[in-house]
Amino acid sequence: MAWSRRYEEAEPQRVNRWLAQNGVCSRREAETLITKGLVMIDGERVDDPGRKIASGQTLTVEADSGPPPLTIMFHKPIGIVSAQPEPGETPAARLLTRKALIGESDVIPGRDDRLAPVGRLDKDSRGLLILSQDGVVAKAVIGPTSELEKEYLVRVTGALGDKKLNRLRHGLSLDGRQLKPAKVTIVEPQQLRFVLREGRNRQIRRMCELLDLTVVDLMRIRVGPLTLNGLPEGRWRPLTAAERSALVSAPS
């Protein structure tokens, strides 16, 4: 399916940059589409990768005949690793079978399909795990400039109080670096809701440890506009085109 949009900004902009901003593809992928003759401005084919689009012009990208990169949502159980298993461990990709599929998919991932975790969940955590071949999706979720929200339900042991909540929200450092402000609220006794805009290694567990809290259950329930709704534990489904667009164009 072709993608088409009118450019309304005052200053001209490079075509590849504007396509990346709109979540259509990465800049490098845009250059490939231009080389294939699939990009047009007001019906005229774009041949120069450095071409700019001006206000009032319409950019159209014809559908590429190649298969789109695969991105899937998986409800990871405890005990499953996101990637690179140690001996005896089970990686998430091994559970992406036809039997575990929710809905329909033209592709059932196999050993040759390299699906990288986009924001890992450690072995002892559960919930929403995104695995993808799509560089644009990866950049939107875990790129160096990404501030996409990730939401977690976390059960802890240890005394809770306003002072600890305030420090969890802002005031902690890991590895010598200040953490970004977080949204942390009490859902019920000993259960917290965390909304983060970063993803340091085992961040929530380490934040809690600094305040003498022990995490006994950690579940990721949302990544940007994507939620676990309707996806049972141990099951997976491919990302739809609309979900991909919402994910890569979500405001930071």
Protein Blocks (a to p, Z undefined) as FASTA:
>chain_A
ZZddddfbfbdcdfklmmmmnomacfklmmmmmmnopaceehiacfbfkbccdehiacdd
dddfbdcdddddddddehiafbhpaehiacfklmmcfklpghjafbdcdfklccddehia
dfkbgcjddddfbfklmmmmmgmkbccdcddddddeddddfklmmmmmnopaeehiacdd
dddddfbghiacdddfbdcehklmmmmmmnopacfbdcdfbehjbcfehpaghiacdddf
klmmmmmmpcZZ
